[in-house]
Amino acid sequence: MTTMRKIETLDEAEAAIHQTGHVLLVFSSDLCPDCTYLETYIEAVEANYPHIGFYTIKRDQLPEIFNHYNIFGVPSLLLYKNGNLEGMYIDKKRKTKQQVEAFIDTTLRKGDE
């Protein structure tokens, strides 16, 4: 079972982003087949990155948060470090496990430079 935490308010999203270390926000929708596909492997991705806090935000419950972060396609991912946006993987296309891990790896390497 994934330990990905669910964001339920904008305040919770801001608190998650501003914690120490890396945080990945996963924006999705229950009505999105590509989001459902992402859910089949996100637990394995999370297990490979134990130093990153994983959070999910559902458009169906929190459309105002999507507007706040200008997220218009799902699934989308935002990776933060210590409150700073390090990388975005935003589009409405299906993402494979390999693509998500490549995004995380590339973003982490950029942050180390």
C-alpha positions as CSV (number, residue, x, y, z in Angstrom):
1,M,0.0,0.0,0.0
2,T,1.3,3.4,-0.9
3,T,2.1,5.9,1.8
4,M,1.2,8.8,-0.6
5,R,-0.7,11.3,1.5
6,K,-3.9,13.0,0.3
7,I,-4.0,16.8,0.2
8,E,-7.5,18.1,1.1
9,T,-7.0,21.9,1.3
10,L,-4.8,24.6,-0.2
11,D,-3.2,25.1,3.2
12,E,-2.2,21.5,3.4
13,A,-0.7,21.8,-0.1
14,E,1.3,24.8,0.9
15,A,2.5,23.1,4.2
16,A,3.6,20.1,2.2
17,I,5.5,22.1,-0.3
18,H,7.3,24.1,2.4
19,Q,8.5,21.2,4.5
20,T,12.2,20.4,4.5
21,G,13.4,18.2,1.7
22,H,11.8,17.0,-1.5
23,V,8.1,16.8,-2.1
24,L,6.3,15.4,-5.2
25,L,2.7,16.6,-5.8
26,V,0.7,14.3,-8.0
27,F,-2.3,16.0,-9.6
28,S,-4.9,13.6,-10.9
29,S,-8.6,12.9,-11.3
30,D,-10.8,9.8,-10.6
31,L,-12.3,10.2,-14.0
32,C,-9.0,10.1,-15.9
33,P,-7.9,6.7,-17.3
34,D,-4.2,7.9,-17.5
35,C,-4.4,8.8,-13.8
36,T,-5.8,5.4,-13.0
37,Y,-2.9,3.9,-14.9
38,L,-0.4,6.0,-12.9
39,E,-1.9,4.6,-9.7
40,T,-1.0,1.1,-10.8
41,Y,2.7,1.8,-10.4
42,I,3.1,5.0,-8.2
43,E,3.7,2.8,-5.1
44,A,6.8,1.3,-6.7
45,V,8.0,4.7,-7.7
46,E,7.5,6.0,-4.2
47,A,9.4,3.0,-2.8
48,N,12.4,3.8,-5.0
49,Y,12.5,7.4,-3.6
50,P,12.1,7.1,0.2
51,H,13.6,10.5,0.7
52,I,10.7,12.2,-1.2
53,G,7.3,12.9,0.3
54,F,4.6,11.9,-2.1
55,Y,1.2,13.7,-2.1
56,T,-1.9,13.4,-4.2
57,I,-4.4,16.1,-5.1
58,K,-7.6,15.1,-6.8
59,R,-9.2,17.5,-9.2
60,D,-12.6,16.1,-8.5
61,Q,-12.5,17.2,-4.9
62,L,-10.3,20.3,-5.1
63,P,-10.6,22.2,-8.4
64,E,-9.5,25.4,-6.8
65,I,-6.1,24.0,-6.0
66,F,-5.6,23.0,-9.6
67,N,-6.5,26.6,-10.6
68,H,-4.0,28.0,-8.0
69,Y,-1.2,26.0,-9.4
70,N,-2.3,26.4,-13.1
71,I,-2.7,22.7,-13.6
72,F,-5.0,22.0,-16.6
73,G,-3.9,18.5,-17.6
74,V,-3.8,15.4,-15.6
75,P,-1.9,13.5,-14.5
76,S,0.7,16.2,-13.7
77,L,3.6,16.2,-11.3
78,L,5.4,19.1,-9.4
79,L,8.6,18.4,-7.6
80,Y,9.6,20.8,-4.8
81,K,12.7,21.1,-2.5
82,N,12.5,23.2,0.6
83,G,9.5,25.2,-0.8
84,N,11.1,25.8,-4.2
85,L,9.7,24.4,-7.4
86,E,12.5,22.2,-8.9
87,G,10.6,20.6,-11.8
88,M,7.2,20.2,-13.5
89,Y,5.9,17.3,-15.6
90,I,2.6,18.9,-16.7
91,D,0.6,17.6,-19.6
92,K,-2.5,15.5,-20.1
93,K,-0.7,12.5,-21.6
94,R,-0.3,9.0,-20.1
95,K,3.0,8.7,-18.2
96,T,4.9,5.4,-17.8
97,K,6.7,4.4,-14.6
98,Q,10.0,4.9,-16.5
99,Q,9.0,8.4,-17.6
100,V,8.0,9.4,-14.1
101,E,11.3,8.1,-12.7
102,A,13.3,9.8,-15.4
103,F,11.5,13.1,-14.6
104,I,12.4,12.6,-10.9
105,D,16.0,11.6,-11.6
106,T,16.6,14.5,-14.0
107,T,15.1,17.0,-11.7
108,L,17.1,15.7,-8.7
109,R,20.3,15.9,-10.8
110,K,19.6,19.5,-11.8
111,G,19.1,20.4,-8.2
112,D,22.5,19.0,-7.3
113,E,24.3,21.2,-9.9
